[in-house]
Amino acid sequence: YISGFGKLYEDDVVVAETTNDGTIESGNEVYIGKDSIVSPLKGEVVLLSDIQDEAFSSGAMGKGLAIDPIEGKLVSPVNGTVTMLFPTAHAIGITSTEGTEILVHIGMDTVQLDGQGFTPHVKQGDQVVKGQLLIEFDIEKITSAGYSVVTPIVITNSQNYLDVITTEKATVSSNEQLMTIVI
């Protein structure tokens, strides 16, 4: 679940519980949540395994979640640096101040729109803070062109961490807890 807010289940068995101080307890071991990732979008939470892109659904790009947004505003999920911004503004990479590498890919195959419907508010190399507006996108324009706006949010260096614990909520708002990176 989320550091400080619940339990972690594996095959319907509680394997770890989070505490109010942000630690995660599993048996006799205590882990510290390394980085807190908030939701960059408002919408419905979708498991990566349920999306239509093999690179994301297989986990090859990293652990995470996707969101089916109800609002065309992407905000920063962390304090950090914009390390990659595609020229078409359909995807952005951010490295948090804690070293977590996050890729947010707005929609499926939206690179084909060649930037139409996307308005970036940052550039590569910019320092950003949680909640800062990064990109606006026109949901209606994207969907009417035949593309999905389901947006994967993946931790591309998740192999460097013990775990990436994701929310169990069905819907999230921008700036609401989404993931905890565990060392």
Summary of the structure (lengths in Angstrom):
residues: 183
radius of gyration: 16.1
end to end distance: 15.3
largest distance: 52.9
contacts: 618
relative contact order: 0.26
helix: 11%
strand: 45%
